[in-house]
C-alpha cells in the first residue's frame, strides 16, 4: 500500500509518500480501504515535534492520521463478516495513528456505518471535528437569549459551531481574517468581524452591544479581548489548549478538551454523524487534497490558508 510517513520531526516536507506492506487485521479488527482521511492542526504539531501533556510524541517512523472513512475489505477473527464491503467511518482511537494511507486497521467496535447520503470526506469530518463540536456545544449550553462569538470561524469547527448556535436560536458573531470573511458569512454568521482590523473590537461592540458566550479555539490576545467584552454572567468555552488564567469570576472560563470530553466521545461521535445525516449540523470540507499532497495540507493549516475541514483523498479508481 501507499502511505504518508515521516522518519524525523520537522517541517511539512518531512512527510513522504512511501510503499509499505499491507496491514493485516488482528482479532477484533477490521481493515479499511481508505477513501478519505482527516487532517488536524494537532497532526502538524506532532509532526513538528511539539509534545503535549495529553499527547506524548510517538516513536518514528510513523504514519499520521487518526480518522478515516472508506470500505471494509478484510476482517479479523471475531468480527462479523457482514461488515465486508460496507462503507464505514472511524476515529482510530487515542494515541493511534495510520490514517494517511490506502489501508488502515481499526478495532471493529470503533467503526460506524456511514449514514446514507454522506460522502466519505463529510463523514470523516463528522467523526473527528464533528464530535469535538458536539462536545463543545453540549458544554456551552447555548440558548436563544445568547449572542455567541466564535474565533477561527472559517475553520472546520467554526462552520459546525455556527450552525449549532444558530440551531439554538442564538445570534452568532464569526471572527476571521481577510478573504475568509465571505466564507464565514456563507456559514450563516449574523455578524462577521475581521480580527486583523486594528479597530475590530469597536466594530464588534457597535454591531453587537451584547456578548454572552465565547467559543475559542485559538488562544492569545483576540479571545482575551473578547472575554473582556462578555457581559457579566457570560462564559467562555475554551478548546484551544491555552492554559492562561482569566481573573473574572463573573465571566467563567470552561475548558472542554481532554478529561471533560473523554467519557462521552462515543456519544458525541454518534450525535455528529446523525446531525450531518439529517442536515442540522453539516461539516464543511473546504480543503481536500490527494493523499500524496499531505505536506501541502499541513502547510495550509499552519499558514492559516485553509477553510473548513482539511481532508486527504485516496484515489481508488483503479480498485
C-alpha positions in Angstrom: 0.0 0.0 0.0 0.9 3.7 -0.3 1.1 5.7 2.8 2.5 9.0 4.1 5.3 8.5 6.6 7.9 10.6 8.3 11.2 9.4 9.9 12.1 12.7 11.7 10.2 15.5 13.3 10.4 18.8 11.4 8.7 20.9 8.8 5.9 19.7 6.5 8.4 18.4 3.9 9.4 15.5 6.2 6.1 13.9 5.1 6.9 11.4 2.4 4.8 9.1 0.2 6.2 5.5 0.7 5.2 2.0 -0.2 4.6 -0.2 2.9 3.4 -3.7 3.5 -0.4 -4.1 3.6 -1.5 -4.4 7.2 -3.5 -7.4 8.3 -6.3 -7.2 10.9 -5.7 -8.9 14.2 -8.5 -10.4 16.2 -11.3 -7.9 16.7 -10.1 -5.6 14.0 -11.2 -4.6 10.5 -9.2 -3.3 7.6 -10.5 -0.2 5.8 -9.7 0.7 2.2 -9.4 4.4 2.9 -11.2 6.9 0.8 -10.7 10.0 3.0 -8.5 10.8 6.0 -8.9 13.8 8.3 -6.1 16.3 8.9 -5.8 18.2 12.1 -3.7 21.1 13.4 -2.7 18.7 16.1 -1.2 16.5 13.4 1.0 19.4 12.3 2.2 20.0 15.9 3.1 16.3 16.4 4.9 16.2 13.0 6.9 19.3 14.1 8.0 17.6 17.3 5.8 19.6 19.7 4.7 17.4 22.6 1.6 18.0 24.8 0.9 16.5 28.2 -2.0 14.5 26.9 -0.3 13.6 23.6 3.3 12.5 24.0 5.4 12.3 20.9 5.2 9.0 19.0 8.1 6.8 18.0 9.3 7.2 14.5 8.9 6.4 11.7 5.1 6.8 11.8 2.1 7.2 9.5 0.0 10.1 10.8 -3.8 10.3 10.8 -6.4 9.4 13.4 -9.7 9.3 11.4 -10.7 7.6 8.2 -13.7 6.7 6.0 -13.8 4.0 3.4 -14.8 0.4 2.7 -14.2 -2.6 4.9 -12.1 -5.0 2.8 -11.0 -7.5 5.4 -11.9 -8.5 9.0 -10.1 -10.3 11.7 -11.1 -13.2 13.9 -14.3 -12.5 15.9 -15.6 -9.7 13.6 -18.9 -10.2 11.8 -18.2 -10.8 8.1 -21.3 -8.8 7.4 -19.0 -5.7 7.6 -17.2 -6.7 4.4 -17.9 -4.3 1.6 -19.7 -1.8 3.9 -18.8 1.9 3.9 -17.6 2.9 7.4 -16.1 5.8 9.3 -13.9 5.6 12.4 -11.8 7.5 14.7 -8.8 5.2 15.2 -8.5 5.9 18.9 -6.4 7.8 21.4 -2.7 7.6 20.6 -3.4 5.6 17.4 -2.0 6.6 14.0 -2.1 5.2 10.5 -4.9 7.2 8.7 -2.8 8.8 6.0 -2.7 5.5 4.0 -4.5 3.5 1.4 -5.3 0.8 4.0 -5.6 1.1 7.8 -6.7 -1.0 10.8 -9.3 -0.2 13.4 -10.9 -2.0 16.3 -14.3 -3.1 14.9 -16.1 -1.6 17.9 -14.9 1.9 16.9 -16.4 1.8 13.4 -19.8 3.2 12.3 -21.7 2.6 9.1 -21.7 5.8 7.1 -25.3 7.1 7.0 -27.0 7.1 3.6 -26.4 10.4 1.7 -23.0 11.2 3.3 -19.8 11.0 1.3 -16.5 9.9 2.8 -15.0 13.4 3.3 -18.1 14.7 5.1 -18.3 11.5 7.2 -14.6 11.7 8.2 -15.1 15.4 9.2 -18.1 14.4 11.3 -16.3 11.6 13.2 -13.4 13.9 14.3 -14.1 17.6 14.1 -17.9 16.9 14.4 -17.6 15.1 17.7 -15.4 17.9 19.1 -18.1 20.4 18.0 -20.8 18.3 19.6 -18.9 18.3 22.9 -18.3 22.0 22.8 -21.9 22.8 22.1 -23.0 20.4 24.9 -20.9 22.2 27.5 -21.7 25.7 26.1 -25.5 25.1 26.7 -26.4 27.9 24.2 -29.9 29.3 24.3 -32.0 31.6 22.2 -31.1 34.5 24.5 -27.4 34.2 23.8 -25.1 36.2 21.5 -22.2 33.8 20.6 -18.7 34.9 19.4 -16.7 32.2 17.5 -13.0 32.6 16.9 -11.4 31.0 13.8 -14.9 30.9 12.4 -13.8 29.9 8.9 -12.4 26.6 10.0 -13.9 23.2 10.3 -15.1 23.7 13.9 -16.2 27.3 13.1 -18.7 26.0 10.5 -20.2 23.5 12.9 -20.3 25.8 15.9 -22.0 28.5 13.9 -24.7 26.0 12.8 -25.1 24.7 16.3 -25.5 28.2 17.8 -28.0 29.2 15.2 -30.0 26.0 15.7 -30.3 27.0 19.4 -31.8 30.3 18.2 -28.8 32.4 19.3 -27.2 35.3 17.3 -23.7 34.5 16.1 -20.5 36.5 15.6 -17.8 35.0 13.5 -14.2 36.2 13.6 -11.9 35.5 10.7 -9.3 37.3 8.6 -9.3 38.9 5.2 -10.8 36.9 2.4 -12.2 34.3 4.8 -14.9 36.7 5.9 -17.1 35.7 3.0 -16.7 32.0 4.0 -18.0 32.9 7.5 -21.0 34.7 6.0 -21.7 31.6 4.0 -21.8 29.6 7.2 -24.6 31.8 8.4 -23.0 34.1 10.9 -25.2 37.1 11.8 -22.2 39.4 12.2 -18.7 38.9 10.7 -15.6 40.7 12.1 -12.1 40.9 10.7 -9.8 40.4 13.7 -6.9 41.7 11.7 -8.5 45.2 11.6 -6.9 47.3 14.4 -10.4 48.6 15.4 -12.2 45.2 15.3 -13.3 45.3 18.9 -15.0 48.6 18.4 -16.7 47.3 15.2 -17.9 44.3 17.1 -19.2 46.3 20.0 -21.1 48.6 17.7 -22.7 45.7 15.8 -23.4 43.6 18.8 -23.8 45.5 22.1 -24.3 42.2 24.0 -22.0 39.3 24.0 -22.8 36.3 26.3 -20.8 33.3 25.0 -17.3 33.0 23.6 -16.3 29.8 21.9 -12.5 29.9 21.5 -10.1 27.5 19.8 -7.1 29.8 19.1 -5.9 31.4 22.4 -3.9 34.6 22.6 -4.9 38.3 22.5 -8.1 38.0 20.4 -10.0 35.8 22.8 -8.6 37.8 25.8 -10.2 40.9 24.2 -13.4 39.1 23.5 -13.5 37.8 27.1 -13.4 41.4 28.3 -16.4 42.2 26.1 -18.6 39.5 27.6 -21.4 40.8 29.8 -21.5 39.8 33.5 -22.7 36.2 33.7 -21.3 35.4 30.3 -19.0 32.4 29.7 -16.0 31.4 27.7 -15.8 27.8 26.5 -12.2 27.2 25.6 -10.8 24.4 23.4 -7.5 25.9 22.3 -5.2 24.1 24.7 -4.3 27.6 26.2 -3.9 27.5 30.0 -3.6 31.2 30.6 -5.7 32.3 33.6 -8.6 34.8 33.4 -9.3 36.7 36.7 -13.0 37.4 36.2 -15.3 35.3 38.4 -18.4 36.8 36.8 -17.3 35.6 33.3 -16.1 32.0 33.9 -13.8 30.1 31.6 -14.6 26.4 31.0 -12.0 24.2 29.4 -13.6 21.3 27.4 -10.7 19.3 25.9 -9.3 16.2 27.4 -10.8 14.6 30.5 -14.0 16.7 30.2 -14.9 15.1 26.9 -13.3 11.7 27.0 -16.0 9.7 28.8 -18.6 10.8 26.2 -16.6 10.6 23.0 -18.7 7.8 21.5 -21.9 9.7 22.3 -20.6 12.8 20.6 -19.5 10.8 17.6 -23.0 9.4 17.2 -24.5 12.8 17.6 -22.2 14.3 15.0 -22.9 11.6 12.4 -26.7 11.9 13.0 -26.6 15.7 12.7 -24.6 15.5 9.5 -27.0 13.0 8.0 -30.1 14.9 8.9 -28.6 18.2 7.7 -28.8 20.1 11.1 -25.0 20.3 11.5 -23.1 19.5 8.4 -19.3 19.7 8.2 -17.8 22.0 5.6 -14.9 20.3 3.8 -13.2 23.3 2.3 -9.8 21.9 1.6 -9.5 18.4 0.0 -6.2 17.3 -1.4 -4.8 14.0 -2.7 -3.0 11.7 -0.2 0.3 12.4 -1.8 -0.1 16.2 -1.0 -0.2 15.7 2.7 2.7 18.2 3.2 0.6 20.8 1.4 -2.4 20.0 3.6 -0.2 20.6 6.7 1.2 23.8 5.3 -2.3 25.1 4.6 -3.3 24.5 8.3 -0.1 26.0 9.6 -0.3 29.1 7.4 -4.0 29.5 8.0 -4.9 29.5 4.4 -7.3 26.5 4.6 -11.1 26.9 5.1 -13.4 24.4 6.6 -12.2 20.9 7.3 -9.0 19.7 5.7 -9.1 16.2 4.2 -6.8 13.9 2.3 -8.4 11.8 -0.5 -7.3 8.4 -1.7 -7.8 7.7 -5.4 -9.5 4.3 -5.6 -10.4 4.5 -9.3 -8.1 1.5 -10.1 -9.7 -0.6 -7.5 
